[in-house]
Amino acid sequence: MKIDRRKALAFLGLGGAAGAGGAVSAQPLNAHKGPVAFEHGVASGDPAQTSVMFWTRVTPKAAGDGDILVDLEVAQDPAFKTIVRAAKGLRARASRDWTVKHDLDGQGLKPGTEYWYRFVANGVTSPVGRTRTLPVGATRDVVLAVASCSLYSNGYFNAYDAIAKLDRVDAVLHLGDYIYEYGGAPADYGMNSPVAAQRMPDPIHEIVTLDDYRRRHARYKSDPHLQAAHARVPWIVVWDDHETANDSWQGGAENHDPDKGEGDWAARKAAALKAYYEWMPIREPAAGALPEASWRGFQFGDVATLLMTETRLTARTEAVDYARDLPMVEGKPDVAAFSAKWKDPSRRLLGEAQAQWLAGQVGASVKGGCAWQVLGNQVVMARVAGPNLVQVMGPEKFEAMLGKLPEYIRGRVRQGVGLSALGLPYNLDAWDGYPADRERLYDLFKSAGANPIVLSGDSHSFWANELFDDAGAKRVAVEFGATGITSPGYGDILPGVPLGDAFAARNKEVKFADPGAKGFVLLTLEHGKATSEMIAVSTIHDPAYTTRVLKRFVVTPTKGGGVEALAEG
């Protein structure tokens, strides 16, 4: 069926605070008084100067009618000797999978202040979480942990544990693929991991329905390392594709097939977004806004304006595809015909409404004297052609490597070699597949005189990139890409191949890449510089691990807009 705006908003339960587990109304309430537990931890998110969104999920341990009444307590000390704010009688409802979200906006929280919080329901107290409001005015520095791509079955969430144990972090930015939709069959993505038997997805099949998506979120949030990272600091999140289905776009997804019983895409997308808003500490769209429109901004004093974009579901045109869109003429690829479609200016990632919002936010940040304009973005923005692995490895080693790979991987690797020779991008699902929209974004940055830092996920690889305009004359921004928490990258598929060095040698914009490591980016923003540390965990196949800084890069702003070249720190 067709889901219009009104139906989508009603389905998502976006009718105000009560729909998110708000306070008790004047209506009679038959409260559920049976035993409960807090099995999925606590979280906070979307911090502002005087507000934070608080989240938990209450699990009823016995059958019963009515909502579960939940109290929220916020204190200025971890022992809760001084409770500064409380919200009584919040409702955990079955209609929202027993999740509770509450925003203390305008209720006395102070800027730039650390708080501790907990929930209480039916005499049971939740774990304690720690959060922080955003600073106002003169600010020395800001420290952000940047994460993406956590495939539960592929390994232990050691990187989340490392984030939870950081000495200093002000917020976590999660750039998507927080969950994955795949099932748990032996051939499914990530199920060849040596620890997959200990980390089976729930449900065991690919998720399609609202109940499926809720159960998958619950399985992920049962992980103690993820719970610890959520309890450490507020999170600022955005979905990528796997929160719905692989390579999703406005009208569908690569991993959605109505002819195979997966139903209508709009219904699946609505179910996925409803579960996402229920289970994540994110503010929900204002009344009348589309649920897909999750773009929003955060002001970290005078150091950074963080702008979280949505590049999947709102306006994304379906990606071009080499198999479908690169014609062969007399046995040779017709690059000109392909390029006409690939570079079509009507192809969009951001869409006009989001682009206008972004222009206003960037312009206001620059005029307000903010040091950095930081873009939280799902997919890699740099121009990246794949390396020619025959040249990198030599023909004999290349063929020997191919012989060890599954047949479907061999075809992709051979295709990559051919595309490299043609100078075409290796990933059309990234910004490389939408060059006209990327150039419009760069024009926006240049017009505002911005000093942009782009943060990216999706690729399961670390990146340090310098972003140039089409003319190649202006260094518009730098990009730091976060590798996966656990998700497999090309380095896992092609072990021992120096892919990172090959990407850097092949591409002007790529200064560093590591598609094998797992971990996160730690970004420290100051007025005169920004420092990015690529922090890797030693293993995802054993809960005992160590961390190390693979690379450290420093960037400084250019007066009048743009950035200087990256320097290793």
N, C-alpha and C positions, 0 to 999 in steps of 0.2 A: 504494500500500500504506500501511497505517497505521504510522507511526513512533513507537514508544513511547520512554520515557525511556532504557532500556538501549540500544536500537538507535541513538538519536540520539547518545548519548555515545560509543558505539563508532565511529559514522560520523565524528564530529568528532575522534576520536583524543585524547580528554581523559583518558587513563589515567595521567598523571604527566609528569614532566620529559622522559622519553625521547620521548614523543609530540610534544613541542614542540622536538625537536632536542636532546635531553639528552646527558649524558656517556656515554662508552662503557661498556657493561656487560661482564660476564665472558664473554658469549657470543662465539664467533668472529665476525669481521667481515671481509668481503671488501670492502676499501675501493676506491672509485673514485679512480684516480690520474691521470686524464687532465687536460687543460687546463681551467681554470675562469675565470670572471670575476665581478666584483661589479657587475652592470649596474643594480641598483635601489637602490644606496646603503645606508645604515645608518640605524637609528632606535633610540630608547629611549622607554620609556613607563611609565605607572603607577608613578611614583616613590613611595617611602615614605622613612622616616627613615634606614634602613640598607640599602635595596635599590632596584633599578631593573630593569625588564625590558629586555634588549638584543635587538635584532632585525637580521637581514640576510637576503638571499637570494643563494645561490650558483648561478650559471648554468653548467652543464656545457657545454663547447664541443665535446665529442666523445662519441660513444657509449661506454658502459662499464657494468659491473655494480657493484653495491654502493653504499653510502652515501659521501658526501663528508665527510671529517673536517675539522672547522673548529676553530680555536683563537680564543678571545676574550681580549684584553688590555685591562686598565683601568689608566690611569696618572693621576698627579696633575699632569702637565704635558703640553702638546701635542706635545712632542718625544719623549715616552715614555722619558725618561731614568730615571724612577722608576715602574716598573710595580708597582702596589699589589695587584692581584688578576689572576688568570688562570684560565681554564677551558679545559682541553685536551681534544681529542677529542670535541667536540660533533658531532652528526650532522645533516647536511643530507640529507633523505630524499626520494625521489621521491613517497612517499605523502603528504608535506606540501609538495609542489611545490618542493622544495629550499630551503625557508625554514628558518631557525634562530631560535629564541627561547631566551634563558637568563636566569634570575633569580639574582642573587648575594645573595639574602636570607640574612642571618646570616653573611656571609663578610667582614665587616670594613669595609664602607663606612661613612663617618662622616656624621652628620646635617648638613644645610645646607652641603654641600661640592660643589664643581664637580670633575668628572672628564672625562677624554678616553678614548675607547675605539676599538678597531679589531678586525677579524677577519682571520685568515690561513687560507688553504686551498690546499693543493698548491703552496706557494711564492708565492702571489699574496696581496697585502695589500689590504684594502678601503680606501675613503675613511675618514677620521677623523671621529668624531662627538664631540659635547660633551653632557654631561648633568649633572644636579644632583639630589642627594637633598633631601628635605623637611627644613625646620628643626624644631627642638624648642624648646619653651618660649618665652621672650621673643623676639619677632621684630618688627623695625621696620616692614617693609612687604613686600608680595608683588605681583609684576607678572605678569599673565596676558594672553596674546594669545588672543582668542576668534574662531574661524573656523567657517565652514560653507559648504556648497553650492558645489562646484567641478565644473563641467561642462567636461570636457576640450576638447570640440570647439568650445565657444563663445568661447574666448579664451585668452590667455596667463596663466599663473599668477603674474602680477606681484605680487599681494598676498602670496603665499607668499615670494617673493623679498624683499619689504619686511620681512616677519616675520624672515627669516633675518638681515637687516642691522640689526635693532634693537640699540641700545646696551645695553638692559637688558630681559630677559624671563626669567622663571623657569620657565614652562611654556606650552605651547600647549594650549588646550581646543578640540577639534574636535567640534562638536555634530551632525554627521551630514551625509548626502549627500556623502560623501567621494568616492564614485564614482556614476555614473548607469548605468542598465541599458539605455538606449535604443540603437538601431542607428544606422547611418550613412547611411541613405537620405536623399535631398534633403528629404523632408517630415518627417524625424524631428527631435525636439527639439534645438535648438541648431545644426542643420546649415545654417541660413541665415546663419550668422556669416561675415563676410568672411575669416576665417582658418580656417574649417572644413576646407578642402582640405589645410592643413598640419597639422591636428590630428585626423586621422581616428581613430575608436574602433577597438579591436581586442577581440574580433572585430567584423566589420562589421555583424552582425545583433544583434538584441536578445538579451541574455544570459539563459540559462535553466538551463544545466547547470553542474556543478562546474568543468569545463574552461573554460566561458565566463567564469564569475566570476573564476577565477584569471587568465585572460588580460586581463580588464579591469583588475584590480588591477595587473598587470604594466605595462600601458600607462600608467596614471596614474603609477606610481612610476618610470617611465622619464624623467619630466619633471625637468630639473635644478633648477628653482626649488622644487619639492616636496621633492626630495632635500635641498636646502640647508636648508629649514625643519625637516625631520626631524633633520638632523645638528646643528642649533643648540641645541636644548633637548629635554627629555622632552615627550612628548605624552600627553594624557589624552583618550580618544576614546569616542564612542558612535555607534552607527548611527542613522540616521533611516529613511526609507522607501526611498530609491533604492538603498541597499545590497542590498535584495531586489527590490522593485518599487513603483511609485508608489502612494501612499496605502495602504500596507500596514496591516493590523490582524491580530488574533490568528488569524482564520480565512481570510484571503485578502488580495487587493489589487485596487485599481482596474485596474492594469495586469497582471493575471494572468487568463488565460482558458483553462481546461482544454479547452474546445471548439475552440480554435484551435491545438491541438497543444502547449500549454505544460505539460501534465501536471498532476500532483498538486501542490497548493500546499505541502503539508508537505515534499515532496521538494525542491521549488525552494528553499524557505526553508532547509532543512538544508544544501543545497549552498552557498547564499549565506553562511551563517554559518560553515561550515567554511572557505571561502576567506577570509572576514574574519578569523577567528582565526589563520589561517596567515600572512596578509600584514600584519597590524597589530600594533604593539607593545603589546598589551593582555594582561593576565593572563586566563587561561582559567578558567571556572567550576570550583569545587571538585567533586570526585567526588560524584556523586549529584545535583548541581544541574542544572537545565535550561540548555541553552546560551543560551536567550533571556534568562536572568536576569543581565544584565550590570551591574546597579546596584552601586555601591561608593563608598567614601568616602576622602577624602584630607585630612590634617591639616597645615596650614601654620602651625606654631607656635601662638601664641595669637592670631593675626590672623584666620584664616579656616578654617572647615570646609567643604570642597567636597564636595558630594553629587551624584554623577552618577546620573541616573534613566534608566529605560528605558520609553518610552511608546508603543511600536509593537507589539511582537510578543508580549509576555508576557500582557497582560490587556486590551488595547484592544478595546472594542466597535466594531463596524462603524459608521462615521460616518453620521449622518443625511444626507439628500440632498434639496435643494429640489425637484428634478425628480420624485423618487420619493415624498417624504414630505410635501410641502406641497399638500394637496388644494384644489381649486377648488370653491366652492359658489356657484351662480348667477353664475359669471364672476368671483368674487372669492376671493382666497386665504383659506383658513380658518386663520388664525394660531393660534387657540386649539387646534385639533386638532394642528397641527404642534408647538406648544410642549409639549403633553402628552408627546409622544414625545421631543422634544429635551431636555427637562428631567427625564426619567425618572431617579430616583436610582440605578437599577441600572446605568446606563451608566457604564463605567469607562475610565480611561486608565492609572492606576497599578496597580490591583488591590490586594487586601487584604494580601498578603504584603509587597509593596513598601511600602505605606503604613505598615505596622507597623514595618518596618525604618527607614523615614524618620523616623517619630516618635521612635524610640529614639535615632537619630543626632542629630537636631536638639535633643532634650532634653539629651543628654549634652554637646553643644557649648555650649549656654547655661549649664548648671550648671558646666561647666569654665571659664567666664569668657572664652570665645572671642568676639572682637569681631563677626564676621560669619558668617552661615550662607548659603553660596552654593549655589544649585541649578543644576546643569548639566542642561539640559532641551532637548528637540528643538524644540518648537513654541511659537508665541507664546501667552502666558498672558493678556494684557490683553483687556478687552472692546473689540472693534473692529467698529463698523459701517462699511460702505463709504460714501464720500461720494456725494452726489447730484451727478453730473457735469453734469447739465443746469443746475442752479443755479450750480455753480462756473464753468462755461464760458459759459453762455448757450445758448439753443436753437440758434441758427444755427451757432456754432462747434462745438457738440456734434455736430450732424448732419454738418457738413463733416468732422469727425474720423472719424466712423463710416464715411463713404464711402471712407476710405483704408485701412480695416482689412479683414482677411480675414473671410469670412462667419461662421466659427465664433467669432471674437473679438467680432464685433458682437453676437451673441446673448448672450455673457457680460457685455458691458458694459451692454446694455439690462437684463438681469436684475439686475445690480448696482444700477442706478438704482431699480428697483422695490423691491428688498430694503432699500435705504437709506430709502426712504419709509416702510417698515414697521418700521424700527428693528431689523432682524434682522442677525445677524453676517454678515460677508462671507466668512469662512473657517471652515467647520464641521469641517475637518480639524485645526484648532488647538484649544486649550483652550476656546474659545468653543463648540465642539460638545459639550462635556462639562461644563456649568456646575455640576452637582451635585458632581462629583468635584473640581472646582476649589474649591468652597466648603469641602469636607472638608479640602483641603490648607490653605486659609487658616485654618480652625479649628485645625489642627495647629500652624501657626506661632504663632497667638495664644495657644494653651494653653501653649506652651513659653516664651513671652516672647521670641521670636526676633527678630533683626534681619536679615531675609532680603534677598538680592539674587538675582534670577532672571535667568539667562542663556539666551537662546533663539536658534535658528537657523531653518532651513526656509523662511522667507518671502521671501528674496532682497531684504531691505530692512533698513536701519538703523531701530531703534526706541529711544526712551527713554520709558518708561511708568511711571506710578504705579498700583499695584494696590490697589484698594479691595475690602472685603468686600461682600456682597450689600446690606447696609443702606446702603452708601456713606458710612459714618461713620468707618471705621477704615482708614488707609493701612497696609496690611499689609506691603507690600514695594515695591521698585522692580524694573523689568525693563529690561535692556539687550539689544537684539536685534542680532545680527551679520548684516550683509548677505552676499550671495554673494561668493565669491572670483571667480567668473566667471558664475554662473548668471543667466539673464535674469529681470528683475523687471517689475512693472507699469510702471515708469518707462521700460523699453525698449519695451514694447508701445504705450504712450501717451506718446511723447516730447513735451515742451513743455507737458504738462498739470501744473499745480502740485499733484500728488497728495499729497505730504508735508504741505503746508500744509492741504490739504483734510481729510486724516485727522485732523490735530491739531484743526482747527476743529470737526469733527463729533463727536469723542470726548473725554469728560472725562479718561480715563486716558492718552491719548496726548499727550505733550509735544513729541515730535519724531519725524518719520519721513522717510526718504529711500529710496524704492523704485527709484531709478535708479542710485545710486552702487554701486561695487564696492570691497571692501576688508575690513577686520576691525575689531574692537573691542580697544582696549588698556585693561585694567582694572588700576588701582593701588589696592590695599587697604591702609589704615592703620587704627590703632586708632580714631581719631576721625572718619574720613571715608573715602569711596571715590570715586575719580575715574575716569570712563569717557570715553575719547577715541574718537570715530568717525573712523577713519583711512581715507581713500579714495585709490585709485590713479587717475591721470589717464586711463588707457586700459587695455583688455584686448586691443586689436587690434594692438598694436605692442609689441615687447619693450622699447622705450625708454619709460620712464614716470617720473612724479614722484608724490609723495604729499603730502597735506595733511590737516590735522585739520578735518573738517567742523563738528563740534560737540564741546564738552567739557562734561560734567555732573558735578556734585559732589553726593553724598548723605551725610547724617550719620545715625547711629542715634538712635532715640528710647529714652529710658530706660524700661525695663519692656517693651520690645518694639515692633516696627514701625520706621518710618523717617520722617524729615522730608521735606518737599517737595524735589523736584529743583531745583537751582540751576545756572544756566550758569556754568561756571568760566572 
